[in-house]
Amino acid sequence: MRMLSGSNILITGCSRGLGLEMVKQLAAKKTGKIFATCRAPENASELGKLAEDHENIYVTKLDVTNLNSFKDLNDNIKKFCGTDGLNILVNNAGVSPKSTRINFVTAEQMTETFFSNTVAPLMLTKSLIPLLGQGAQNCDKNSLVVNLSSILGSIAENTKQGGLYPYRASKTGLNSVTRSLSIDLASLKICAVSVHPGWVQTDMGGTNAPLTPQHSIEGVLGLIDGFEMAQNGGFYDNFGNVMPW
Amino acid sequence: MRMLSGSNILITGCSRGLGLEMVKQLAAKKTGKIFATCRAPENASELGKLAEDHENIYVTKLDVTNLNSFKDLNDNIKKFCGTDGLNILVNNAGVSPKSTRINFVTAEQMTETFFSNTVAPLMLTKSLIPLLGQGAQNCDKNSLVVNLSSILGSIAENTKQGGLYPYRASKTGLNSVTRSLSIDLASLKICAVSVHPGWVQTDMGGTNAPLTPQHSIEGVLGLIDGFEMAQNGGFYDNFGNVMPW
């Protein structure tokens, strides 16, 4: 059974970039309910328009670093999904500090980036375990946690560029979290996978990037839709290739 | 030329465990000055005794999470080493939180462990770059940053156990830092390497561990002493075997 079909999906960081593109493409597919979170829905006009045009899309206010808000988020999802639960969580929200060569890196950059990109996805996933477990119980497929990682989180791929300490450590840390989640949650029928979306033309990726958000997310959604147990706890790029840790 | 011979060495976390064992074994070798740091020298009686018996051992008070104290540390090293600089930095100090299964992991554990095990070694290394660069200029060998990592920081090796989110993410993050340092500092003739010391009978490793501190540190010091450029930016165990990321 395809993963996206009929699935209730939560995606963080949907006001722009890859998150917005993901909602856009999912809107045209036969999924279940789509919870698209962003920090300031009042400023996310494109996302708001998508929700106006598709009644299964729910724009939900969420700052993933505000861990105290996760209970309200859970209540909100329960209100709309009842006992169906959640099938897919995409931890997409993240930050990327600008100047991070060794001469400029600060402890604050390190901790703030780690909190947004590693701790927040872990704690959000933890808070959603009951709903994700419920989702898996109510259908014949596992639930799935998708962590948006990066090639910059691959230590093996860092052969020449160096630097970028905060972002690299946070994404490497996220990959580590993915792997432990994939083991710890297996008995609940919840899987986890890390995805490098490619180098994409977004605010984060810049204009020199070779991939459009559309191209990248077509690949990422293809990977999610065709997800198999053998990929549990793994790290893949948008083409489905295995990434080295 | 062997790495340890005549080298001025700074080791953090020397009051007990692997740090203490390292100072013990180095005391019997022909190194230069050994700066052995710990949080509370007044309670580190065994380390104090070593310093009494060996005039090249300097017990130095340092809490690696107190980043503001690094300037004083630098001044202290300069006072004793003059323009010889520092040849080897061993980032050994670290913490390991106890209960870290998914049901018990907290954001505080994640951030505190990351700060001690990843951010502090990075910022300490950054502060010592001038002294490490000076060390390399004053002799015919590169300086070396040794980051005490762990097999638990290897994502590839985490195939069955899971959990341990704070410790795993912090050591994986430290490996990521090692790799970027090895690239960024190459032009200054400063190398960096991550080392898994093995599973050792210490307060951290517990009594079931197969290795004694003596056995582990003999291996680690052998690795350091025979360090070669081809190992720059790599991850090795106490036997010198390559560890997967």
Interface residues (C-beta under 8 A of the other chain):
Chain A: L67 R101 I102 V105 A107 M110 T111 F114 F115 T118 V119 L122 M123 K126 I129 G153 S154 I155 A156 N158 T159 K160 Q161 G162 G163 L164 Y165 R168 A169 S170 T172 G173 N175 S176 V177 R179 S180 L181 S182 I183 D184 L185 P244 W245
Chain B: L67 R101 I102 N103 V105 A107 M110 T111 F114 F115 T118 V119 L122 M123 K126 I129 G153 S154 I155 A156 N158 T159 K160 Q161 G162 G163 L164 Y165 R168 A169 S170 T172 G173 N175 S176 V177 R179 S180 L181 S182 I183 D184 L185 P244 W245
